[in-house]
Amino acid sequence: MTTGEQSEAVAASAVPTTSPGWLAFARKALHPAIVLPILCIVYLCITVPMLQKLLKDPYRAGRFIREDSRQYRDIGQEFADGDFSMPYVKKKPHRQPLYPLLLAPSLKFAPDSKFALGMVNIVVGLLTLVVLYFATRGLFRSDLVAALIGLLFITNSWLMQQVSTMLMTEPLFILLEVPVLYGFLRYLQEKKSGWLWLASAFAGISYLARTNGLFVWMSLLGALFLWDLWGLLRDRATPLGKRLGRFAGNYTVAVLIGIICTAPSWVPRVRDYGNPIFHGHIANFMWVDTYEEARSQGEQPTFSWHDYAAEHGVGDILHRWWYGFAEMCYLTPFGLSHATQILAMLGLLVAIITRNGRFLWLAFFCFVQLQPLIWTSMANHSKRVAYPGIVVFEWFLAALAMAWIAEQVWRRLSEGRAPVRL
């Protein structure tokens, strides 16, 4: 085990068996059977009343389903009515089908209930809490770290607002990113093909929730491909033919899994536009400086890199990238959750100091998949667009920081005594 990996698995591996009573009590109190139900109950006590309060206010209730939310509801109604041909692609090609599909049951069985619609995101958020808890517990083998990450989740006021008062795709996208990152880290640790394929599958499914899931999928496979290529070139013990065969086979399967999982998005786009990744006016954001300009031509993409290059120089390009980088990697995440951002930055520092290759590569993966969001941040600086692309990475880096801090504390407490896990 490397120095970096040790900091992940020993968050509380040095609590003395002959420890003071409060430590023994803490160890029992942190058991998942106790902590997770408490976290879930607190979460529901926060989110459900927020939804009920919104719906009791006539003005806010009237605005609950508007603009983007109305489009998701209308697509969901098509699914509820049994139409899965996805005719919406002809009118709103930038929309994806998975979130409306989740709305469909409530639209079918409780068609007039805004509360039922609002509960869809609340349930998605609850699933995120549970999956995130077990993902961090599995990676760090620490009930303490898992509990603290769960606490970070339910104290994120922006996220609680998203799941309780808006009918949008952000909570679903965040849920799907958790198994992507978990599979990514487990694959780097164990080199088992199943983790690569799992991560590819969920990355593909995340594209069905939000279009930037396509960049997540491509960046995931690209980052792992480079990692494995480096390992393949360094491996001299295994015959080259066998190494190349395993390498090519793994990534062929991963790509096929991603293609299959994204089929509900690209099949109707091929049918209607002859382009599997046609997303309408969203392409405009790559080559304009303002939101209004990107939307000015309706649903059709109008601008190209030729238009941008004709009016911008190298200085503009550097300024645009730096603006987006500062917005995506500091201003937005720090503004929405100070604690998460600080702990994530500490986790990155811990990864650097301890030479933790897995988490350094996780940071690289994060950086690569953020590039389209960084580049388009000037034209579309909505926090709800930016934040889901980074918050899950922050949680895992924050967990690394917590594990490292806990290791230092428990190591001092356990001097001269046999260790137990917390």
C-alpha positions in Angstrom: 0.0 0.0 0.0 1.4 3.4 -1.0 1.7 6.4 1.3 -1.3 8.0 -0.3 -3.5 5.0 0.0 -2.8 4.7 3.7 -4.4 8.1 4.3 -7.7 6.8 2.8 -8.2 3.7 4.8 -7.1 4.7 8.3 -9.5 7.5 9.1 -9.9 6.0 12.5 -7.8 2.9 12.4 -5.9 3.8 15.6 -8.5 4.3 18.3 -7.3 2.4 21.3 -9.2 -0.7 22.5 -8.5 0.4 26.0 -9.7 3.9 25.1 -11.8 6.3 27.2 -15.5 5.6 27.4 -16.4 8.4 25.1 -14.4 6.9 22.3 -16.0 3.5 22.6 -19.4 5.2 22.7 -18.5 7.2 19.6 -17.5 4.1 17.7 -20.9 2.5 18.5 -22.8 5.7 17.8 -21.3 6.0 14.3 -22.6 2.6 13.1 -24.5 3.0 9.8 -27.6 1.5 11.4 -27.7 4.6 13.6 -26.1 7.4 11.6 -27.7 6.8 8.2 -31.4 6.8 9.4 -30.7 10.0 11.4 -29.1 11.7 8.3 -32.1 10.6 6.2 -34.7 11.8 8.7 -32.9 15.2 9.1 -32.8 15.5 5.3 -36.5 14.8 5.0 -37.3 17.2 7.8 -35.5 19.9 5.9 -36.7 19.3 2.3 -40.3 18.2 2.7 -41.4 21.3 4.7 -39.5 23.5 2.2 -41.6 22.0 -0.6 -44.8 22.3 1.4 -44.1 26.0 2.3 -43.5 26.7 -1.4 -46.7 25.2 -2.5 -48.7 27.0 0.1 -47.6 30.4 -1.3 -49.8 31.0 -4.4 -47.2 33.1 -6.1 -44.3 30.7 -5.6 -46.5 27.7 -6.4 -47.5 29.3 -9.6 -43.9 29.7 -10.6 -42.9 26.2 -9.6 -43.5 24.8 -13.1 -42.2 27.4 -15.5 -39.8 27.7 -18.5 -37.4 24.8 -18.2 -39.5 22.9 -15.7 -42.5 23.2 -17.9 -40.6 21.6 -20.8 -39.5 18.7 -18.5 -43.1 18.3 -17.4 -44.5 18.3 -20.9 -41.9 15.7 -22.1 -42.8 13.6 -19.0 -46.4 13.9 -19.9 -45.7 12.4 -23.3 -44.0 9.4 -21.5 -47.0 9.2 -19.1 -49.3 9.0 -22.1 -47.3 6.1 -23.5 -45.5 8.0 -26.3 -41.8 7.0 -26.1 -41.0 8.1 -29.7 -39.5 11.3 -28.2 -41.1 13.8 -30.5 -39.8 16.6 -28.3 -36.4 16.2 -30.0 -37.7 18.1 -33.0 -38.7 21.1 -31.0 -36.3 21.0 -28.0 -33.2 19.1 -29.0 -31.2 20.3 -26.1 -33.4 18.4 -23.6 -32.6 14.9 -22.4 -35.1 12.1 -21.6 -34.2 10.6 -18.2 -35.5 13.3 -15.9 -38.9 13.6 -17.6 -39.1 9.8 -17.5 -38.8 10.0 -13.7 -41.6 12.6 -13.6 -43.9 10.4 -15.7 -45.2 8.2 -12.9 -46.4 11.2 -10.8 -47.9 12.8 -13.9 -49.8 9.6 -14.7 -51.0 8.6 -11.2 -51.2 12.1 -9.6 -51.6 14.4 -12.6 -52.8 17.4 -10.6 -50.4 17.1 -7.7 -47.5 19.5 -7.6 -46.4 17.9 -4.4 -46.0 14.6 -6.1 -43.9 16.2 -8.8 -41.8 18.0 -6.1 -41.2 14.7 -4.3 -39.4 13.3 -7.3 -36.3 15.4 -6.7 -36.6 14.9 -2.9 -36.4 11.2 -3.4 -33.5 11.6 -5.8 -31.7 13.7 -3.2 -32.4 11.0 -0.6 -30.9 8.4 -2.8 -27.9 10.6 -3.4 -27.4 10.8 0.4 -27.5 7.1 0.8 -25.3 6.3 -2.2 -22.8 9.0 -1.2 -22.7 7.7 2.4 -21.9 4.1 1.3 -19.5 5.2 -1.4 -17.3 7.1 0.9 -17.6 4.5 3.6 -16.5 1.8 1.1 -13.6 3.9 -0.2 -12.2 5.0 3.2 -13.5 2.1 5.4 -14.6 4.7 8.0 -18.0 5.3 9.5 -16.7 8.7 10.7 -15.8 10.0 7.3 -19.1 8.7 5.8 -21.1 10.4 8.5 -19.2 13.7 8.0 -19.7 13.6 4.2 -23.4 13.0 4.8 -23.5 16.0 7.1 -21.8 18.1 4.4 -24.5 17.0 2.0 -27.5 17.9 4.2 -26.0 21.2 5.2 -25.5 22.4 1.7 -28.3 25.0 1.5 -28.1 25.4 -2.3 -28.6 21.7 -2.8 -31.5 21.6 -0.4 -33.1 24.4 -2.3 -32.6 22.6 -5.6 -34.2 19.4 -4.4 -37.1 21.1 -2.6 -38.1 24.1 -4.6 -37.1 23.5 -8.2 -38.2 21.0 -10.9 -34.8 20.7 -12.5 -32.2 18.0 -13.5 -29.3 19.0 -11.2 -30.1 16.6 -8.3 -30.4 13.7 -10.7 -27.1 14.5 -12.4 -25.4 14.7 -9.1 -26.8 11.3 -8.0 -25.4 9.7 -11.2 -22.0 11.2 -10.8 -21.4 9.5 -7.4 -21.1 5.9 -8.9 -19.1 7.3 -11.8 -16.4 8.6 -9.4 -16.7 5.6 -7.1 -16.1 3.3 -10.0 -13.2 5.5 -11.3 -11.4 5.3 -7.9 -12.1 1.6 -7.4 -10.8 0.8 -10.9 -7.6 2.7 -10.2 -7.2 0.7 -7.0 -8.1 -2.8 -8.1 -7.7 -2.8 -11.9 -10.8 -4.9 -12.2 -12.6 -4.3 -15.5 -16.0 -4.3 -13.9 -15.3 -1.0 -12.2 -14.3 0.6 -15.5 -17.5 -0.7 -17.2 -19.7 0.4 -14.2 -18.2 3.9 -14.4 -18.7 4.0 -18.1 -22.3 2.9 -17.8 -23.2 5.6 -15.2 -21.4 8.3 -17.1 -23.4 7.4 -20.2 -26.6 7.4 -18.1 -25.6 10.8 -16.7 -25.7 12.1 -20.3 -29.4 11.1 -20.4 -29.9 13.6 -17.6 -27.8 16.5 -18.7 -25.9 17.1 -22.0 -22.5 17.8 -20.2 -22.7 14.1 -19.2 -21.2 13.5 -22.6 -18.0 15.3 -21.6 -18.0 13.3 -18.3 -18.1 10.1 -20.2 -15.4 11.1 -22.7 -13.2 12.5 -20.0 -13.7 9.4 -17.8 -12.5 7.0 -20.6 -9.8 9.4 -21.6 -8.3 9.7 -18.1 -8.5 6.0 -17.4 -7.1 5.2 -20.9 -4.0 7.4 -20.2 -3.6 5.8 -16.8 -3.7 2.3 -18.2 -1.6 3.1 -21.2 1.2 4.3 -18.8 0.8 1.1 -16.8 0.9 -1.0 -20.0 4.2 0.7 -21.2 5.8 0.1 -17.8 4.8 -3.5 -17.5 7.6 -5.7 -18.6 6.5 -8.9 -16.9 3.5 -9.7 -19.0 3.9 -10.5 -22.8 3.1 -7.4 -24.9 0.4 -9.3 -27.0 -1.5 -10.3 -23.9 -1.2 -6.8 -22.4 -2.5 -5.2 -25.6 -5.3 -7.7 -26.0 -6.6 -7.0 -22.4 -6.2 -3.3 -22.8 -8.1 -3.1 -26.1 -10.8 -5.5 -25.0 -11.5 -3.5 -21.8 -11.9 -0.2 -23.5 -13.9 -1.7 -26.4 -16.4 -3.0 -24.0 -16.4 0.3 -22.0 -17.1 2.3 -25.2 -19.9 -0.1 -26.3 -21.5 0.1 -22.8 -21.5 3.9 -23.1 -23.0 3.8 -26.6 -25.7 1.5 -25.5 -26.6 3.5 -22.3 -26.8 6.7 -24.3 -29.0 5.3 -27.1 -32.2 6.9 -25.8 -30.6 10.2 -26.6 -28.7 9.7 -29.8 -31.1 7.4 -31.6 -33.9 10.0 -32.0 -31.3 12.6 -32.9 -30.0 10.5 -35.7 -33.6 10.0 -36.8 -34.5 13.6 -36.9 -31.2 15.4 -37.6 -28.7 12.8 -38.9 -26.4 13.8 -36.0 -26.2 11.7 -32.8 -25.1 14.7 -30.7 -27.2 17.5 -32.1 -28.3 19.7 -29.2 -29.6 22.8 -30.9 -28.7 26.2 -29.7 -26.5 24.8 -26.9 -23.6 24.7 -29.4 -23.8 28.5 -29.7 -22.5 29.0 -26.1 -19.1 27.7 -27.3 -18.6 30.7 -29.7 -20.4 33.7 -28.1 -19.8 35.9 -25.1 -23.3 36.4 -23.8 -26.3 34.3 -23.0 -28.6 36.6 -25.0 -26.5 36.2 -28.1 -26.5 32.4 -27.8 -30.3 32.3 -27.5 -31.0 34.9 -30.1 -31.3 32.5 -33.0 -33.9 30.2 -31.5 -33.2 26.5 -31.2 -30.9 26.2 -34.1 -27.1 26.4 -33.7 -25.8 29.5 -35.6 -22.3 30.3 -34.5 -19.1 28.4 -35.1 -15.4 28.8 -34.2 -14.9 30.8 -37.4 -17.2 33.5 -36.0 -15.4 33.5 -32.7 -11.9 33.6 -34.3 -12.9 36.5 -36.5 -13.6 38.7 -33.5 -11.3 37.5 -30.8 -7.6 37.2 -30.3 -5.3 35.2 -28.1 -5.8 37.6 -25.2 -9.5 37.2 -25.4 -9.1 33.4 -25.3 -6.9 33.5 -22.3 -9.2 35.9 -20.5 -12.2 33.8 -21.2 -10.6 30.6 -20.0 -9.2 32.2 -16.8 -12.6 33.8 -16.1 -14.3 30.4 -16.4 -11.6 28.6 -14.4 -12.0 31.1 -11.5 -15.8 30.9 -11.7 -16.0 27.1 -11.9 -13.1 26.1 -9.5 -13.3 28.8 -6.9 -16.0 31.4 -6.9 -19.1 29.2 -7.5 -18.2 26.3 -5.2 -16.8 28.5 -2.5 -19.9 30.8 -2.6 -22.3 27.8 -2.4 -20.5 25.8 0.3 -17.5 27.3 2.2 -16.9 24.1 4.2 -17.0 21.8 1.2 -14.7 23.9 -0.9 -12.1 24.4 1.9 -12.1 20.7 2.7 -11.8 19.8 -1.0 -8.8 22.1 -1.4 -7.3 20.5 1.7 -7.9 17.1 0.2 -6.1 18.1 -3.0 -3.2 19.3 -0.9 -3.1 16.0 1.1 -3.1 14.1 -2.2 -0.1 16.1 -3.4 1.8 15.8 -0.1 1.2 12.1 0.2 1.6 11.4 -3.5 -1.8 9.8 -3.7 -1.9 8.9 -7.3 -5.6 7.9 -7.4 -6.9 11.2 -6.0 -4.4 13.2 -8.1 -5.8 11.5 -11.1 -9.3 12.1 -9.8 -8.4 15.8 -9.8 -7.1 15.5 -13.3 -10.4 13.8 -14.4 -12.3 16.7 -12.8 -10.2 19.3 -14.6 -10.6 17.7 -18.0 -14.4 17.2 -17.8 -14.8 20.8 -16.6 -13.2 22.4 -19.7 -16.4 22.8 -21.7 -18.1 24.4 -18.6 -15.1 26.6 -18.0 -15.1 27.7 -21.7 -18.8 28.5 -21.7 -19.0 30.0 -18.3 -18.7 33.6 -19.6 -21.7 33.0 -21.9 -23.8 31.0 -19.4 -22.6 31.7 -15.8 -25.6 30.1 -14.1 -24.5 28.4 -10.9 -26.9 25.6 -11.4 -25.1 24.7 -14.6 -21.6 25.0 -13.1 -22.0 23.5 -9.6 -23.1 19.9 -10.4 -20.0 19.5 -12.5 -17.7 19.9 -9.5 -19.5 19.2 -6.2 -19.2 15.4 -6.3 -15.5 15.7 -6.9 -15.3 18.0 -4.0 -17.1 15.5 -1.7 -14.6 12.8 -2.5 -11.6 15.1 -2.1 -13.1 16.4 1.2 -13.4 12.8 2.4 -9.7 12.3 1.7 -9.0 15.4 3.8 -11.2 14.2 6.7 -9.6 10.7 6.5 -6.1 12.3 6.7 -7.1 14.5 9.7 -8.7 11.6 11.5 -5.6 9.5 10.9 -3.4 12.1 12.6 -5.8 12.3 15.6 -6.3 8.6 16.1 -2.6 7.9 15.7 -1.8 10.1 18.7 -4.7 8.7 20.7 -3.6 5.1 20.0 0.1 5.3 20.9 1.0 2.1 22.8 -2.5 0.5 22.3 -4.0 -1.9 19.8 -6.0 -0.1 17.1 -9.6 -0.5 16.2 -11.7 1.2 13.5 -14.0 4.1 14.0 
